[in-house]
Amino acid sequence: MAAIPYQRFLIVKDGFYDDPDKVYRAAQEATYFEPEGYTGFRSTTVYHEPGIRAKLERSLGIRISRWDTDPSDENGVFYQAFARGRKKEIPGVHSDLPYTDITAVVYLTPGLPFDCGTSHWMHKRTGLCDPPSAAAARKLKMRLSDLREEFEADSQDRSKWVEIDRVGYRANRIVAYPSGVLHSATNHHGGGPNDVRLYQTFRIGVDRQGVETRIKR
């Protein structure tokens, strides 16, 4: 099978923001919508504190090559993830595009349970830990379209997956990994604005050589 277009890694660091309460308030006051064809309630604007790009580079040990400011690119947007009420959602296993980007998540809501963090998954039937590819479909003797449909159908059924990594939730913790890794929230939380799982996502293009150097240290 052809190699995946990235090397797997998982970076976890606490104390990301100097003033996390300020960022949490900004997330609470943001306006949210549910994009068509996607799950998750996303803020309509990005939130970039002064110096945030350099802070991410220092924290993750990488060099950013693409820095988007359009909210549709999800670089710096906030998300609401409800476990109860009319906005309730089941966390679905998925990957983000482009696969070779880095996805970085900062948890914002104080006091949530540890099991509201982030999980990485393996698809139980196929053994895949990465998105469906033409090479994987050939090995499984399937059409790529059918493999993608199976993953989509199974995305919210935890019995179809094996959890291979989990990062526990702590407010102001940053978690980063290749965007192509199959992942989801471990659990959502809350039913209202004061206890909902609020987090910020950065989706960034990176210097691949810099990432590989960082991983091999």
Backbone as JSON Lines, residues from 0, in Angstrom:
{"i":0,"aa":"M","n":[0.85,-1.2,0.0],"ca":[0.0,0.0,0.0],"c":[0.88,1.24,0.0]}
{"i":1,"aa":"A","n":[0.53,2.23,-0.76],"ca":[1.3,3.45,-0.81],"c":[1.32,4.12,0.56]}
{"i":2,"aa":"A","n":[2.43,4.79,0.85],"ca":[2.57,5.45,2.14],"c":[1.58,6.61,2.24]}
{"i":3,"aa":"I","n":[1.1,6.87,3.46],"ca":[0.25,8.02,3.68],"c":[1.08,9.28,3.46]}
{"i":4,"aa":"P","n":[0.45,10.4,3.07],"ca":[1.23,11.59,2.7],"c":[1.69,12.41,3.89]}
{"i":5,"aa":"Y","n":[1.79,11.83,5.05],"ca":[2.25,12.53,6.25],"c":[2.76,11.5,7.24]}
{"i":6,"aa":"Q","n":[3.56,11.97,8.17],"ca":[4.01,11.12,9.27],"c":[3.14,11.41,10.48]}
{"i":7,"aa":"R","n":[2.64,10.36,11.11],"ca":[1.73,10.55,12.24],"c":[2.46,11.14,13.44]}
{"i":8,"aa":"F","n":[1.79,12.06,14.13],"ca":[2.32,12.59,15.39],"c":[1.16,13.13,16.2]}
{"i":9,"aa":"L","n":[1.41,13.36,17.46],"ca":[0.41,13.92,18.36],"c":[1.15,14.8,19.36]}
{"i":10,"aa":"I","n":[0.88,16.1,19.33],"ca":[1.53,17.06,20.22],"c":[0.49,17.59,21.2]}
{"i":11,"aa":"V","n":[0.81,17.59,22.48],"ca":[-0.1,18.06,23.52],"c":[0.67,18.99,24.45]}
{"i":12,"aa":"K","n":[0.17,20.2,24.63],"ca":[0.82,21.14,25.54],"c":[-0.25,21.91,26.31]}
{"i":13,"aa":"D","n":[0.0,22.13,27.6],"ca":[-0.91,22.89,28.44],"c":[-0.49,24.36,28.49]}
{"i":14,"aa":"G","n":[-1.45,25.21,28.92],"ca":[-1.15,26.62,29.12],"c":[-0.87,27.39,27.85]}
{"i":15,"aa":"F","n":[-1.66,27.15,26.81],"ca":[-1.36,27.77,25.52],"c":[-1.55,29.28,25.55]}
{"i":16,"aa":"Y","n":[-2.72,29.75,25.96],"ca":[-2.97,31.2,25.97],"c":[-2.52,31.81,27.3]}
{"i":17,"aa":"D","n":[-1.96,33.01,27.24],"ca":[-1.58,33.73,28.45],"c":[-2.8,34.19,29.24]}
{"i":18,"aa":"D","n":[-3.88,34.52,28.52],"ca":[-5.12,34.96,29.16],"c":[-6.28,34.13,28.59]}
{"i":19,"aa":"P","n":[-6.41,32.87,29.03],"ca":[-7.44,32.0,28.45],"c":[-8.87,32.47,28.72]}
{"i":20,"aa":"D","n":[-9.08,33.19,29.83],"ca":[-10.42,33.68,30.12],"c":[-10.88,34.68,29.06]}
{"i":21,"aa":"K","n":[-9.96,35.49,28.57],"ca":[-10.29,36.46,27.53],"c":[-10.74,35.74,26.26]}
{"i":22,"aa":"V","n":[-10.03,34.68,25.89],"ca":[-10.36,33.93,24.69],"c":[-11.68,33.19,24.88]}
{"i":23,"aa":"Y","n":[-11.89,32.63,26.07],"ca":[-13.14,31.93,26.37],"c":[-14.34,32.88,26.26]}
{"i":24,"aa":"R","n":[-14.19,34.1,26.77],"ca":[-15.27,35.09,26.65],"c":[-15.54,35.42,25.18]}
{"i":25,"aa":"A","n":[-14.48,35.55,24.4],"ca":[-14.65,35.83,22.97],"c":[-15.42,34.7,22.29]}
{"i":26,"aa":"A","n":[-15.14,33.46,22.69],"ca":[-15.85,32.31,22.13],"c":[-17.32,32.31,22.54]}
{"i":27,"aa":"Q","n":[-17.59,32.69,23.77],"ca":[-18.98,32.74,24.25],"c":[-19.77,33.82,23.52]}
{"i":28,"aa":"E","n":[-19.12,34.9,23.16],"ca":[-19.81,36.03,22.55],"c":[-19.88,35.94,21.03]}
{"i":29,"aa":"A","n":[-19.23,34.94,20.45],"ca":[-19.2,34.8,18.99],"c":[-20.56,34.4,18.44]}
{"i":30,"aa":"T","n":[-20.78,34.66,17.17],"ca":[-21.99,34.22,16.46],"c":[-21.68,32.91,15.75]}
{"i":31,"aa":"Y","n":[-22.6,31.94,15.85],"ca":[-22.35,30.6,15.32],"c":[-23.4,30.23,14.27]}
{"i":32,"aa":"F","n":[-22.99,29.33,13.36],"ca":[-23.91,28.77,12.38],"c":[-23.47,27.34,12.09]}
{"i":33,"aa":"E","n":[-24.35,26.56,11.48],"ca":[-24.02,25.19,11.11],"c":[-23.84,25.14,9.59]}
{"i":34,"aa":"P","n":[-22.59,25.02,9.11],"ca":[-22.36,25.02,7.66],"c":[-23.06,23.85,6.98]}
{"i":35,"aa":"E","n":[-23.62,24.09,5.82],"ca":[-24.3,23.04,5.07],"c":[-23.33,21.92,4.71]}
{"i":36,"aa":"G","n":[-23.73,20.69,4.99],"ca":[-22.91,19.55,4.66],"c":[-21.87,19.2,5.71]}
{"i":37,"aa":"Y","n":[-21.84,19.95,6.82],"ca":[-20.87,19.71,7.89],"c":[-21.61,19.6,9.22]}
{"i":38,"aa":"T","n":[-20.98,18.92,10.16],"ca":[-21.49,18.94,11.52],"c":[-20.67,19.93,12.32]}
{"i":39,"aa":"G","n":[-21.25,20.44,13.39],"ca":[-20.54,21.39,14.23],"c":[-21.02,22.8,14.0]}
{"i":40,"aa":"F","n":[-21.17,23.55,15.08],"ca":[-21.59,24.94,15.01],"c":[-20.34,25.81,15.08]}
{"i":41,"aa":"R","n":[-20.08,26.5,13.98],"ca":[-18.82,27.21,13.76],"c":[-19.05,28.71,13.86]}
{"i":42,"aa":"S","n":[-18.06,29.44,14.39],"ca":[-18.17,30.89,14.47],"c":[-18.08,31.5,13.07]}
{"i":43,"aa":"T","n":[-18.72,32.62,12.9],"ca":[-18.76,33.27,11.6],"c":[-17.49,34.07,11.31]}
{"i":44,"aa":"T","n":[-16.67,34.27,12.32],"ca":[-15.42,35.02,12.16],"c":[-14.28,34.25,12.81]}
{"i":45,"aa":"V","n":[-13.05,34.57,12.41],"ca":[-11.88,33.99,13.06],"c":[-11.48,34.87,14.24]}
{"i":46,"aa":"Y","n":[-10.71,34.28,15.14],"ca":[-10.17,35.03,16.28],"c":[-8.67,34.79,16.29]}
{"i":47,"aa":"H","n":[-7.91,35.83,15.98],"ca":[-6.45,35.73,15.94],"c":[-5.87,36.78,16.88]}
{"i":48,"aa":"E","n":[-5.37,36.34,18.02],"ca":[-4.7,37.27,18.91],"c":[-3.4,37.76,18.26]}
{"i":49,"aa":"P","n":[-2.94,38.96,18.61],"ca":[-1.66,39.43,18.06],"c":[-0.53,38.42,18.35]}
{"i":50,"aa":"G","n":[0.23,38.1,17.34],"ca":[1.35,37.19,17.51],"c":[0.99,35.72,17.55]}
{"i":51,"aa":"I","n":[-0.27,35.36,17.21],"ca":[-0.7,33.97,17.36],"c":[0.02,33.04,16.38]}
{"i":52,"aa":"R","n":[0.32,33.52,15.19],"ca":[1.03,32.66,14.24],"c":[2.4,32.25,14.79]}
{"i":53,"aa":"A","n":[3.15,33.22,15.28],"ca":[4.47,32.92,15.85],"c":[4.34,32.05,17.09]}
{"i":54,"aa":"K","n":[3.3,32.26,17.87],"ca":[3.09,31.45,19.08],"c":[2.85,29.99,18.72]}
{"i":55,"aa":"L","n":[2.05,29.75,17.68],"ca":[1.83,28.38,17.22],"c":[3.12,27.75,16.72]}
{"i":56,"aa":"E","n":[3.91,28.51,15.99],"ca":[5.18,27.98,15.49],"c":[6.09,27.58,16.65]}
{"i":57,"aa":"R","n":[6.16,28.41,17.68],"ca":[7.01,28.1,18.84],"c":[6.46,26.91,19.61]}
{"i":58,"aa":"S","n":[5.16,26.89,19.84],"ca":[4.56,25.83,20.65],"c":[4.65,24.48,19.98]}
{"i":59,"aa":"L","n":[4.47,24.43,18.66],"ca":[4.44,23.17,17.94],"c":[5.78,22.82,17.31]}
{"i":60,"aa":"G","n":[6.72,23.75,17.31],"ca":[8.02,23.49,16.74],"c":[7.99,23.32,15.24]}
{"i":61,"aa":"I","n":[7.15,24.12,14.57],"ca":[7.02,24.0,13.11],"c":[7.12,25.38,12.47]}
{"i":62,"aa":"R","n":[7.2,25.41,11.14],"ca":[7.17,26.67,10.39],"c":[5.93,26.69,9.52]}
{"i":63,"aa":"I","n":[5.09,27.67,9.69],"ca":[3.83,27.79,8.96],"c":[4.1,28.36,7.58]}
{"i":64,"aa":"S","n":[3.59,27.68,6.56],"ca":[3.77,28.13,5.18],"c":[2.49,28.72,4.59]}
{"i":65,"aa":"R","n":[1.35,28.45,5.21],"ca":[0.07,29.01,4.73],"c":[-0.77,29.39,5.94]}
{"i":66,"aa":"W","n":[-1.21,30.63,5.95],"ca":[-1.96,31.17,7.08],"c":[-3.23,31.82,6.54]}
{"i":67,"aa":"D","n":[-4.36,31.14,6.7],"ca":[-5.63,31.61,6.14],"c":[-6.37,32.5,7.14]}
{"i":68,"aa":"T","n":[-7.12,33.46,6.59],"ca":[-7.92,34.36,7.43],"c":[-9.41,34.32,7.1]}
{"i":69,"aa":"D","n":[-9.78,33.61,6.03],"ca":[-11.19,33.43,5.69],"c":[-11.79,32.4,6.65]}
{"i":70,"aa":"P","n":[-12.9,32.71,7.33],"ca":[-13.49,31.75,8.28],"c":[-13.79,30.38,7.67]}
{"i":71,"aa":"S","n":[-14.08,30.34,6.36],"ca":[-14.39,29.06,5.73],"c":[-13.19,28.11,5.72]}
{"i":72,"aa":"D","n":[-12.0,28.64,5.91],"ca":[-10.8,27.81,5.96],"c":[-10.52,27.27,7.36]}
{"i":73,"aa":"E","n":[-11.32,27.68,8.33],"ca":[-11.31,27.14,9.69],"c":[-10.0,27.36,10.45]}
{"i":74,"aa":"N","n":[-9.3,28.4,10.11],"ca":[-8.06,28.7,10.81],"c":[-8.3,29.81,11.83]}
{"i":75,"aa":"G","n":[-8.59,29.39,13.06],"ca":[-8.86,30.35,14.12],"c":[-10.33,30.5,14.47]}
{"i":76,"aa":"V","n":[-11.19,29.65,13.91],"ca":[-12.61,29.73,14.25],"c":[-12.89,29.0,15.58]}
{"i":77,"aa":"F","n":[-13.99,29.38,16.21],"ca":[-14.48,28.7,17.4],"c":[-15.54,27.68,17.0]}
{"i":78,"aa":"Y","n":[-15.69,26.65,17.83],"ca":[-16.74,25.65,17.65],"c":[-17.51,25.44,18.95]}
{"i":79,"aa":"Q","n":[-18.81,25.21,18.82],"ca":[-19.65,24.74,19.91],"c":[-19.97,23.26,19.66]}
{"i":80,"aa":"A","n":[-19.9,22.44,20.71],"ca":[-20.18,21.01,20.57],"c":[-21.08,20.57,21.72]}
{"i":81,"aa":"F","n":[-22.39,20.46,21.44],"ca":[-23.39,20.19,22.46],"c":[-23.67,18.69,22.61]}
{"i":82,"aa":"A","n":[-23.92,18.26,23.84],"ca":[-24.29,16.87,24.12],"c":[-25.78,16.73,24.42]}
{"i":83,"aa":"R","n":[-26.47,17.86,24.64],"ca":[-27.89,17.82,24.98],"c":[-28.61,18.94,24.23]}
{"i":84,"aa":"G","n":[-29.96,18.83,24.21],"ca":[-30.77,19.9,23.63],"c":[-30.91,19.81,22.13]}
{"i":85,"aa":"R","n":[-31.5,20.84,21.55],"ca":[-31.82,20.82,20.12],"c":[-30.58,20.87,19.24]}
{"i":86,"aa":"K","n":[-29.45,21.31,19.78],"ca":[-28.2,21.35,19.01],"c":[-27.3,20.14,19.29]}
{"i":87,"aa":"K","n":[-27.84,19.15,19.95],"ca":[-27.05,17.96,20.29],"c":[-26.49,17.3,19.03]}
{"i":88,"aa":"E","n":[-25.22,16.86,19.13],"ca":[-24.57,16.16,18.03],"c":[-23.78,14.96,18.56]}
{"i":89,"aa":"I","n":[-23.68,13.94,17.75],"ca":[-22.83,12.8,18.06],"c":[-21.48,13.04,17.37]}
{"i":90,"aa":"P","n":[-20.38,13.03,18.1],"ca":[-19.09,13.27,17.45],"c":[-18.81,12.22,16.38]}
{"i":91,"aa":"G","n":[-18.59,12.63,15.18],"ca":[-18.34,11.72,14.07],"c":[-16.86,11.6,13.75]}
{"i":92,"aa":"V","n":[-16.41,10.38,13.5],"ca":[-15.02,10.15,13.1],"c":[-14.82,10.7,11.69]}
{"i":93,"aa":"H","n":[-13.76,11.47,11.5],"ca":[-13.55,12.12,10.21],"c":[-12.08,12.5,10.07]}
{"i":94,"aa":"S","n":[-11.72,13.0,8.91],"ca":[-10.42,13.62,8.68],"c":[-10.66,14.96,8.03]}
{"i":95,"aa":"D","n":[-9.63,15.82,8.05],"ca":[-9.74,17.16,7.5],"c":[-8.85,17.3,6.27]}
{"i":96,"aa":"L","n":[-9.24,18.18,5.39],"ca":[-8.48,18.44,4.17],"c":[-7.79,19.8,4.24]}
{"i":97,"aa":"P","n":[-6.63,19.95,3.64],"ca":[-5.78,18.9,3.05],"c":[-5.19,18.0,4.13]}
{"i":98,"aa":"Y","n":[-4.96,16.73,3.8],"ca":[-4.48,15.78,4.78],"c":[-3.13,16.17,5.37]}
{"i":99,"aa":"T","n":[-2.31,16.87,4.59],"ca":[-0.97,17.21,5.04],"c":[-0.9,18.5,5.85]}
{"i":100,"aa":"D","n":[-2.02,19.17,6.04],"ca":[-2.07,20.3,6.97],"c":[-1.89,19.8,8.4]}
{"i":101,"aa":"I","n":[-1.74,20.73,9.31],"ca":[-1.81,20.42,10.74],"c":[-3.12,20.99,11.27]}
{"i":102,"aa":"T","n":[-3.85,20.19,12.02],"ca":[-5.01,20.65,12.77],"c":[-4.59,20.82,14.23]}
{"i":103,"aa":"A","n":[-4.82,22.0,14.77],"ca":[-4.51,22.27,16.18],"c":[-5.79,22.73,16.86]}
{"i":104,"aa":"V","n":[-6.09,22.15,18.0],"ca":[-7.31,22.43,18.75],"c":[-6.93,22.95,20.13]}
{"i":105,"aa":"V","n":[-7.58,24.04,20.55],"ca":[-7.38,24.57,21.9],"c":[-8.71,24.45,22.64]}
{"i":106,"aa":"Y","n":[-8.72,23.71,23.74],"ca":[-9.92,23.55,24.56],"c":[-10.12,24.82,25.4]}
{"i":107,"aa":"L","n":[-11.37,25.3,25.49],"ca":[-11.62,26.6,26.11],"c":[-12.52,26.56,27.34]}
{"i":108,"aa":"T","n":[-13.53,25.7,27.38],"ca":[-14.49,25.72,28.49],"c":[-13.85,25.17,29.75]}
{"i":109,"aa":"P","n":[-13.83,25.93,30.84],"ca":[-13.23,25.42,32.08],"c":[-14.06,24.31,32.71]}
{"i":110,"aa":"G","n":[-13.38,23.38,33.37],"ca":[-14.05,22.43,34.25],"c":[-14.76,21.26,33.61]}
{"i":111,"aa":"L","n":[-14.57,21.02,32.33],"ca":[-15.24,19.88,31.7],"c":[-14.53,18.58,32.05]}
{"i":112,"aa":"P","n":[-15.22,17.44,31.95],"ca":[-14.6,16.15,32.26],"c":[-13.44,15.84,31.32]}
{"i":113,"aa":"F","n":[-12.5,15.02,31.79],"ca":[-11.35,14.66,30.99],"c":[-11.76,13.95,29.69]}
{"i":114,"aa":"D","n":[-12.9,13.23,29.73],"ca":[-13.3,12.47,28.54],"c":[-14.01,13.32,27.48]}
{"i":115,"aa":"C","n":[-13.83,14.63,27.55],"ca":[-14.31,15.53,26.49],"c":[-13.16,15.98,25.59]}
{"i":116,"aa":"G","n":[-12.09,15.2,25.56],"ca":[-10.93,15.55,24.76],"c":[-11.05,15.1,23.31]}
{"i":117,"aa":"T","n":[-9.97,14.58,22.78],"ca":[-9.88,14.2,21.37],"c":[-9.41,12.77,21.25]}
{"i":118,"aa":"S","n":[-10.03,12.0,20.34],"ca":[-9.66,10.6,20.11],"c":[-9.23,10.4,18.66]}
{"i":119,"aa":"H","n":[-8.28,9.49,18.48],"ca":[-7.89,9.01,17.15],"c":[-8.34,7.57,17.02]}
{"i":120,"aa":"W","n":[-8.72,7.18,15.78],"ca":[-9.45,5.93,15.59],"c":[-8.88,5.06,14.47]}
{"i":121,"aa":"M","n":[-9.14,3.76,14.61],"ca":[-8.91,2.8,13.53],"c":[-10.26,2.2,13.14]}
{"i":122,"aa":"H","n":[-10.53,2.13,11.84],"ca":[-11.76,1.51,11.37],"c":[-11.66,0.01,11.58]}
{"i":123,"aa":"K","n":[-12.58,-0.55,12.33],"ca":[-12.45,-1.93,12.79],"c":[-12.44,-2.94,11.64]}
{"i":124,"aa":"R","n":[-13.34,-2.79,10.68],"ca":[-13.43,-3.81,9.63],"c":[-12.24,-3.77,8.69]}
{"i":125,"aa":"T","n":[-11.8,-2.56,8.33],"ca":[-10.74,-2.44,7.33],"c":[-9.35,-2.33,7.93]}
{"i":126,"aa":"G","n":[-9.26,-1.97,9.21],"ca":[-7.96,-1.77,9.84],"c":[-7.3,-0.45,9.47]}
{"i":127,"aa":"L","n":[-8.03,0.45,8.82],"ca":[-7.46,1.71,8.39],"c":[-7.49,2.75,9.51]}
{"i":128,"aa":"C","n":[-6.36,3.45,9.68],"ca":[-6.26,4.55,10.63],"c":[-6.21,5.9,9.92]}
{"i":129,"aa":"D","n":[-6.26,5.85,8.61],"ca":[-6.18,7.05,7.78],"c":[-7.33,7.03,6.77]}
{"i":130,"aa":"P","n":[-7.59,8.15,6.1],"ca":[-8.74,8.23,5.2],"c":[-8.66,7.2,4.07]}
{"i":131,"aa":"P","n":[-9.8,6.82,3.51],"ca":[-9.81,5.91,2.36],"c":[-8.96,6.46,1.22]}
{"i":132,"aa":"S","n":[-8.19,5.58,0.6],"ca":[-7.35,5.96,-0.53],"c":[-7.51,4.92,-1.62]}
{"i":133,"aa":"A","n":[-7.05,5.25,-2.81],"ca":[-7.13,4.3,-3.92],"c":[-6.33,3.05,-3.6]}
{"i":134,"aa":"A","n":[-5.15,3.2,-2.98],"ca":[-4.32,2.05,-2.63],"c":[-5.02,1.16,-1.61]}
{"i":135,"aa":"A","n":[-5.65,1.79,-0.61],"ca":[-6.38,1.0,0.4],"c":[-7.55,0.26,-0.22]}
{"i":136,"aa":"A","n":[-8.27,0.92,-1.12],"ca":[-9.41,0.29,-1.78],"c":[-8.96,-0.91,-2.6]}
{"i":137,"aa":"R","n":[-7.84,-0.78,-3.3],"ca":[-7.33,-1.93,-4.08],"c":[-6.98,-3.1,-3.17]}
{"i":138,"aa":"K","n":[-6.32,-2.82,-2.07],"ca":[-5.94,-3.88,-1.15],"c":[-7.16,-4.58,-0.59]}
{"i":139,"aa":"L","n":[-8.23,-3.82,-0.34],"ca":[-9.46,-4.38,0.2],"c":[-10.39,-4.92,-0.88]}
{"i":140,"aa":"K","n":[-9.95,-4.8,-2.15],"ca":[-10.75,-5.26,-3.3],"c":[-12.12,-4.58,-3.31]}
{"i":141,"aa":"M","n":[-12.09,-3.27,-3.16],"ca":[-13.29,-2.46,-3.15],"c":[-13.13,-1.28,-4.09]}
{"i":142,"aa":"R","n":[-14.26,-0.71,-4.51],"ca":[-14.2,0.57,-5.2],"c":[-13.97,1.66,-4.16]}
{"i":143,"aa":"L","n":[-13.17,2.66,-4.52],"ca":[-12.89,3.74,-3.59],"c":[-14.17,4.44,-3.15]}
{"i":144,"aa":"S","n":[-15.11,4.62,-4.07],"ca":[-16.37,5.27,-3.72],"c":[-17.12,4.47,-2.66]}
{"i":145,"aa":"D","n":[-17.1,3.14,-2.76],"ca":[-17.78,2.3,-1.78],"c":[-17.09,2.38,-0.41]}
{"i":146,"aa":"L","n":[-15.76,2.43,-0.43],"ca":[-15.03,2.53,0.83],"c":[-15.33,3.86,1.52]}
{"i":147,"aa":"R","n":[-15.38,4.91,0.75],"ca":[-15.72,6.22,1.34],"c":[-17.13,6.23,1.89]}
{"i":148,"aa":"E","n":[-18.06,5.6,1.19],"ca":[-19.45,5.53,1.67],"c":[-19.52,4.74,2.97]}
{"i":149,"aa":"E","n":[-18.75,3.66,3.08],"ca":[-18.74,2.86,4.31],"c":[-18.23,3.7,5.49]}
{"i":150,"aa":"F","n":[-17.16,4.44,5.26],"ca":[-16.62,5.28,6.33],"c":[-17.64,6.33,6.76]}
{"i":151,"aa":"E","n":[-18.31,6.93,5.8],"ca":[-19.32,7.94,6.12],"c":[-20.47,7.33,6.9]}
{"i":152,"aa":"A","n":[-20.92,6.15,6.48],"ca":[-22.03,5.48,7.17],"c":[-21.66,5.07,8.59]}
{"i":153,"aa":"D","n":[-20.39,4.74,8.8],"ca":[-19.93,4.26,10.11],"c":[-19.45,5.38,11.03]}
{"i":154,"aa":"S","n":[-19.4,6.6,10.54],"ca":[-18.68,7.66,11.25],"c":[-19.22,7.93,12.65]}
{"i":155,"aa":"Q","n":[-20.53,7.75,12.87],"ca":[-21.1,8.05,14.19],"c":[-21.46,6.8,14.98]}
{"i":156,"aa":"D","n":[-20.99,5.64,14.54],"ca":[-21.25,4.38,15.23],"c":[-19.94,3.91,15.86]}
{"i":157,"aa":"R","n":[-19.78,4.13,17.16],"ca":[-18.52,3.82,17.83],"c":[-18.2,2.32,17.82]}
{"i":158,"aa":"S","n":[-19.19,1.48,17.62],"ca":[-18.93,0.04,17.57],"c":[-18.12,-0.35,16.33]}
{"i":159,"aa":"K","n":[-18.03,0.55,15.36],"ca":[-17.3,0.28,14.13],"c":[-15.83,0.69,14.21]}
{"i":160,"aa":"W","n":[-15.41,1.23,15.36],"ca":[-14.09,1.83,15.46],"c":[-13.35,1.33,16.7]}
{"i":161,"aa":"V","n":[-12.03,1.39,16.63],"ca":[-11.16,1.1,17.76],"c":[-10.4,2.39,18.09]}
{"i":162,"aa":"E","n":[-10.51,2.84,19.33],"ca":[-9.78,4.04,19.75],"c":[-8.31,3.69,19.93]}
{"i":163,"aa":"I","n":[-7.43,4.4,19.24],"ca":[-6.01,4.08,19.32],"c":[-5.22,5.14,20.1]}
{"i":164,"aa":"D","n":[-5.75,6.34,20.22],"ca":[-5.11,7.39,21.02],"c":[-6.21,8.27,21.6]}
{"i":165,"aa":"R","n":[-5.95,8.82,22.8],"ca":[-6.89,9.77,23.38],"c":[-6.12,10.83,24.15]}
{"i":166,"aa":"V","n":[-6.52,12.09,23.96],"ca":[-5.99,13.21,24.73],"c":[-7.09,13.7,25.65]}
{"i":167,"aa":"G","n":[-6.81,13.74,26.94],"ca":[-7.81,14.2,27.89],"c":[-8.03,15.7,27.81]}
{"i":168,"aa":"Y","n":[-9.23,16.11,28.19],"ca":[-9.61,17.52,28.12],"c":[-9.04,18.27,29.33]}
{"i":169,"aa":"R","n":[-8.4,19.37,29.05],"ca":[-8.03,20.37,30.06],"c":[-8.13,21.73,29.4]}
{"i":170,"aa":"A","n":[-8.82,22.65,30.06],"ca":[-8.97,23.99,29.47],"c":[-7.59,24.61,29.23]}
{"i":171,"aa":"N","n":[-7.46,25.28,28.1],"ca":[-6.24,25.96,27.66],"c":[-5.15,24.98,27.24]}
{"i":172,"aa":"R","n":[-5.52,23.76,26.93],"ca":[-4.59,22.77,26.36],"c":[-4.68,22.82,24.84]}
{"i":173,"aa":"I","n":[-3.54,22.75,24.16],"ca":[-3.52,22.66,22.71],"c":[-3.12,21.25,22.29]}
{"i":174,"aa":"V","n":[-3.83,20.73,21.3],"ca":[-3.59,19.39,20.76],"c":[-3.41,19.53,19.25]}
{"i":175,"aa":"A","n":[-2.35,18.94,18.7],"ca":[-2.08,19.09,17.27],"c":[-1.72,17.74,16.66]}
{"i":176,"aa":"Y","n":[-2.14,17.54,15.38],"ca":[-1.91,16.29,14.67],"c":[-2.12,16.54,13.18]}
{"i":177,"aa":"P","n":[-1.66,15.62,12.31],"ca":[-1.92,15.8,10.88],"c":[-3.41,15.8,10.61]}
{"i":178,"aa":"S","n":[-3.85,16.68,9.74],"ca":[-5.29,16.81,9.48],"c":[-5.91,15.54,8.93]}
{"i":179,"aa":"G","n":[-5.11,14.69,8.26],"ca":[-5.65,13.47,7.68],"c":[-5.92,12.36,8.66]}
{"i":180,"aa":"V","n":[-5.38,12.43,9.86],"ca":[-5.6,11.37,10.85],"c":[-7.09,11.26,11.17]}
{"i":181,"aa":"L","n":[-7.62,10.05,11.23],"ca":[-9.03,9.85,11.59],"c":[-9.23,10.21,13.06]}
{"i":182,"aa":"H","n":[-10.08,11.19,13.31],"ca":[-10.2,11.71,14.67],"c":[-11.63,12.17,14.94]}
{"i":183,"aa":"S","n":[-11.9,12.47,16.2],"ca":[-13.17,13.06,16.61],"c":[-13.01,13.59,18.03]}
{"i":184,"aa":"A","n":[-13.98,14.4,18.45],"ca":[-14.1,14.65,19.88],"c":[-14.41,13.33,20.56]}
{"i":185,"aa":"T","n":[-13.81,13.1,21.74],"ca":[-14.15,11.89,22.48],"c":[-15.61,11.94,22.9]}
{"i":186,"aa":"N","n":[-16.02,13.05,23.48],"ca":[-17.42,13.31,23.82],"c":[-17.67,14.8,23.75]}
{"i":187,"aa":"H","n":[-18.9,15.17,23.38],"ca":[-19.33,16.56,23.51],"c":[-19.84,16.78,24.94]}
{"i":188,"aa":"H","n":[-20.27,18.02,25.21],"ca":[-20.71,18.32,26.58],"c":[-21.71,19.46,26.57]}
{"i":189,"aa":"G","n":[-22.65,19.38,27.51],"ca":[-23.52,20.5,27.81],"c":[-24.7,20.66,26.88]}
{"i":190,"aa":"G","n":[-25.59,21.58,27.29],"ca":[-26.77,21.86,26.5],"c":[-27.04,23.34,26.37]}
{"i":191,"aa":"G","n":[-26.16,24.16,26.95],"ca":[-26.35,25.6,26.91],"c":[-25.04,26.33,26.8]}
{"i":192,"aa":"P","n":[-25.08,27.67,26.73],"ca":[-23.87,28.45,26.45],"c":[-22.81,28.39,27.55]}
{"i":193,"aa":"N","n":[-23.21,28.05,28.79],"ca":[-22.25,28.08,29.89],"c":[-21.56,26.74,30.13]}
{"i":194,"aa":"D","n":[-22.07,25.66,29.54],"ca":[-21.42,24.37,29.77],"c":[-21.12,23.61,28.48]}
{"i":195,"aa":"V","n":[-21.35,24.25,27.33],"ca":[-21.05,23.61,26.05],"c":[-19.54,23.44,25.9]}
{"i":196,"aa":"R","n":[-19.14,22.41,25.19],"ca":[-17.72,22.21,24.87],"c":[-17.33,23.23,23.79]}
{"i":197,"aa":"L","n":[-16.63,24.27,24.21],"ca":[-16.15,25.3,23.3],"c":[-14.67,25.07,23.02]}
{"i":198,"aa":"Y","n":[-14.31,25.17,21.77],"ca":[-12.9,25.01,21.42],"c":[-12.59,25.85,20.19]}
{"i":199,"aa":"Q","n":[-11.3,26.07,19.98],"ca":[-10.83,26.81,18.81],"c":[-9.99,25.89,17.95]}
{"i":200,"aa":"T","n":[-10.2,25.97,16.64],"ca":[-9.45,25.15,15.7],"c":[-8.57,26.04,14.81]}
{"i":201,"aa":"F","n":[-7.32,25.62,14.66],"ca":[-6.41,26.22,13.68],"c":[-6.1,25.17,12.63]}
{"i":202,"aa":"R","n":[-6.26,25.52,11.37],"ca":[-5.93,24.64,10.25],"c":[-4.85,25.32,9.44]}
{"i":203,"aa":"I","n":[-3.64,24.79,9.5],"ca":[-2.49,25.52,8.98],"c":[-1.67,24.68,8.01]}
{"i":204,"aa":"G","n":[-1.18,25.33,6.95],"ca":[-0.22,24.72,6.05],"c":[1.17,24.85,6.65]}
{"i":205,"aa":"V","n":[1.98,23.83,6.47],"ca":[3.28,23.81,7.15],"c":[4.4,23.42,6.19]}
{"i":206,"aa":"D","n":[5.62,23.8,6.58],"ca":[6.82,23.35,5.91],"c":[7.03,21.89,6.28]}
{"i":207,"aa":"R","n":[6.86,20.98,5.31],"ca":[6.91,19.55,5.63],"c":[8.26,19.13,6.19]}
{"i":208,"aa":"Q","n":[9.35,19.68,5.67],"ca":[10.66,19.32,6.17],"c":[10.8,19.72,7.64]}
{"i":209,"aa":"G","n":[10.24,20.88,7.98],"ca":[10.29,21.32,9.37],"c":[9.51,20.4,10.29]}
{"i":210,"aa":"V","n":[8.37,19.91,9.81],"ca":[7.57,18.99,10.62],"c":[8.33,17.69,10.84]}
{"i":211,"aa":"E","n":[8.92,17.16,9.78],"ca":[9.64,15.9,9.91],"c":[10.84,16.04,10.85]}
{"i":212,"aa":"T","n":[11.51,17.19,10.81],"ca":[12.61,17.42,11.74],"c":[12.11,17.45,13.16]}
{"i":213,"aa":"R","n":[10.98,18.12,13.38],"ca":[10.39,18.23,14.72],"c":[10.03,16.85,15.26]}
{"i":214,"aa":"I","n":[9.47,15.97,14.42],"ca":[9.04,14.65,14.85],"c":[10.21,13.77,15.22]}
{"i":215,"aa":"K","n":[11.32,13.89,14.48],"ca":[12.46,12.97,14.65],"c":[13.4,13.38,15.77]}
{"i":216,"aa":"R","n":[13.11,14.48,16.44],"ca":[14.0,14.9,17.52],"c":[14.01,13.86,18.65]}
